[in-house]
Amino acid sequence: MTKYHHVALASRPAGWPTLDNFRYEEKDLPEAGPGQVTLRTIWLSLDPYMRGRMNDAKSYADPVPIGGTMEGGAVGEVIASNSENFAAGDIVVARSGWASHGVVDET
């Protein structure tokens, strides 16, 4: 099984986030199912809204769970496809989070 790396939220920050609030982890990359593609991340976004997603408070978006991959947009290269709309080598925008790779739906 192929491995990938991601940044998990380890704890909820009090004030400015620090490195202690995150964990760099290696995990097994799941196989893409029907209508899904596997991406290799080329570029990650880092945006102000992400700080709010670290809080466990009512907001317009659900908080990132402790142990969950940090939310974020990415530009990725399709490295495997089970989609009629995308082929290996295509460059796409996806919400795959802070991870070296991801499996996402084609839509």
Disulfide bonds with the S-S distance in Angstrom:
none
